[in-house]
């Protein structure tokens, strides 16, 4: 049993390094988000420090990953995602993926938006795809704006300044797929 535990714990460091690199974090960025020192993170990844539950919980929270995924525990048979909604800038955001290193899916409820107000735009590395479930969505891409109706989709390179809001004072619902770089900017930033 101790050999199995040692093997499992020994694999945590490389798994943490691989996950960090796939998510596009530097050690300094991960340290800033987790509150764990860069040197501790480096020692964890290189296997020079055994992972503790406290450290793993902080890393898992930053990645929004399960502890089982960080330590390589066997997967349970139930593939369902149990989303925990959160709110950013008035939007209800419901994660629909657990641990895909390359893509994150969200259902978003966009609050009503006055038609005369501009759409805030951002540009960053990544790729974005939205599908309108209900309502109408105003999508701004640089100097252009389009209205997406329920059942319509749009995809775009997020290096183009972009933003989306409800096209009316009524809420709209969308599915949003984001590359990892896009997810970090849209979901993790606080203003």
C-alpha positions in Angstrom: 0.0 0.0 0.0 2.8 2.4 0.8 4.4 1.7 -2.5 1.2 2.6 -4.3 0.8 5.8 -2.3 4.5 6.8 -3.0 3.9 6.1 -6.7 0.7 8.2 -6.8 2.4 11.1 -4.9 5.4 10.9 -7.1 3.3 11.4 -10.2 1.6 14.5 -8.8 4.5 16.9 -9.5 4.8 16.1 -13.3 1.0 16.2 -13.5 0.9 19.7 -11.9 3.7 20.9 -14.3 1.9 19.6 -17.3 -1.4 21.1 -16.2 0.2 24.5 -15.5 1.8 24.5 -18.9 -1.3 23.5 -20.8 -3.3 26.2 -19.0 -0.6 28.7 -20.0 0.5 29.8 -16.5 4.0 30.7 -15.5 5.1 29.8 -12.0 4.9 33.4 -11.0 1.3 33.8 -12.3 0.2 30.6 -10.5 1.9 31.8 -7.3 0.0 35.1 -7.5 -3.4 33.3 -8.0 -2.9 30.6 -5.4 -0.9 32.5 -2.7 1.7 29.7 -2.8 5.3 30.8 -3.3 7.0 30.3 -6.6 9.7 28.2 -4.9 7.2 25.9 -3.3 5.3 25.4 -6.6 8.6 24.7 -8.3 9.5 22.1 -5.6 6.1 20.5 -5.9 6.4 20.2 -9.7 9.9 18.7 -9.5 8.9 16.2 -6.8 11.3 17.8 -4.2 8.3 18.6 -1.9 5.4 16.3 -1.1 2.0 17.7 -1.9 -0.2 18.5 1.1 -4.0 18.8 1.0 -3.8 22.5 1.7 -1.6 23.1 -1.3 -3.5 20.9 -3.6 -6.8 22.5 -2.7 -5.5 26.0 -3.5 -4.1 24.8 -6.9 -7.3 22.9 -7.7 -9.4 26.0 -6.9 -7.3 28.1 -9.2 -7.7 25.6 -12.1 -11.2 24.8 -11.1 -10.2 21.2 -11.1 -11.0 18.2 -8.9 -8.5 17.0 -6.4 -8.8 13.6 -8.0 -7.6 15.0 -11.3 -4.5 16.5 -9.7 -3.5 13.3 -7.9 -4.5 10.9 -10.7 -7.2 9.1 -8.7 -9.2 6.6 -10.7 -12.2 8.3 -12.5 -15.6 7.5 -11.2 -18.1 6.1 -13.6 -20.5 9.1 -13.5 -19.5 11.5 -16.3 -22.0 14.2 -15.3 -20.7 17.6 -14.5 -22.2 19.2 -11.4 -21.9 22.9 -12.2 -21.5 25.5 -9.5 -22.7 28.9 -10.9 -20.9 32.1 -10.2 -21.4 35.7 -11.1 -19.1 38.2 -12.9 -20.0 41.7 -14.0 -23.7 40.9 -13.7 -23.5 37.7 -15.7 -24.5 34.3 -14.3 -21.8 31.9 -15.4 -22.4 28.1 -15.2 -19.3 25.9 -16.0 -20.2 22.9 -18.2 -16.7 21.3 -18.4 -14.6 19.9 -15.6 -11.1 19.2 -16.8 -10.5 19.8 -20.4 -7.1 21.3 -20.7 -7.7 23.0 -24.1 -11.3 24.2 -24.0 -13.9 25.4 -21.4 -17.6 25.5 -21.9 -20.0 27.8 -20.0 -23.7 28.6 -20.1 -24.1 32.3 -19.5 -27.1 34.4 -18.6 -26.5 37.9 -19.8 -28.6 40.5 -18.0 -30.6 43.1 -20.0 -28.4 45.8 -21.5 -29.7 49.3 -22.5 -29.4 49.5 -26.4 -27.8 52.9 -26.2 -24.9 51.8 -24.1 -21.7 50.6 -25.8 -20.4 47.1 -25.5 -17.2 46.8 -23.5 -14.5 45.1 -25.5 -11.3 43.2 -24.8 -8.6 41.6 -26.9 -6.3 38.7 -25.8 -4.9 35.5 -27.1 -7.4 32.7 -27.6 -10.5 31.7 -29.5 -14.2 32.1 -28.7 -17.4 30.5 -29.8 -20.9 31.5 -28.7 -24.3 30.0 -29.4 -27.5 31.9 -28.5 -30.0 29.7 -26.6 -32.6 32.4 -25.9 -33.0 36.1 -26.4 -30.9 38.2 -28.7 -27.2 39.0 -28.3 -25.3 42.1 -29.4 -21.8 40.9 -30.5 -19.2 43.6 -31.0 -16.1 42.7 -33.0 -13.8 45.7 -33.3 -15.8 48.4 -35.1 -18.5 46.0 -36.2 -21.6 44.9 -34.3 -24.1 42.2 -35.2 -27.2 40.9 -33.5 -27.4 37.2 -33.0 -30.8 35.6 -32.7 -31.7 32.4 -30.8 -30.2 29.4 -32.6 -27.4 31.4 -34.2 -23.7 31.0 -33.5 -20.5 33.0 -33.9 -16.8 32.1 -33.7 -13.9 34.5 -33.6 -10.2 35.0 -32.8 -10.1 36.9 -29.5 -7.1 39.0 -30.6 -9.8 41.1 -32.2 -11.4 43.4 -29.6 -14.7 41.8 -28.7 -17.6 41.8 -26.3 -21.2 40.6 -26.1 -24.3 41.7 -24.2 -28.0 41.1 -24.4 -29.4 43.1 -27.3 -32.3 44.4 -25.3 -33.3 45.1 -21.7 -34.4 41.4 -21.5 -31.8 38.7 -20.5 -30.3 36.4 -23.1 -28.7 32.9 -22.6 -25.7 31.7 -24.5 -23.4 28.7 -24.6 -19.8 29.9 -24.6 -16.7 27.8 -25.6 -13.4 29.4 -24.8 -9.8 28.4 -25.4 -7.8 28.3 -22.1 -6.3 31.7 -22.7 -9.7 33.2 -23.3 -11.2 31.5 -20.3 -8.5 33.0 -18.0 -9.3 36.5 -19.2 -13.1 36.3 -19.3 -13.7 34.4 -16.1 -10.8 34.8 -13.7 -10.2 38.6 -13.9 -11.7 40.8 -11.3 -12.4 44.4 -11.9 
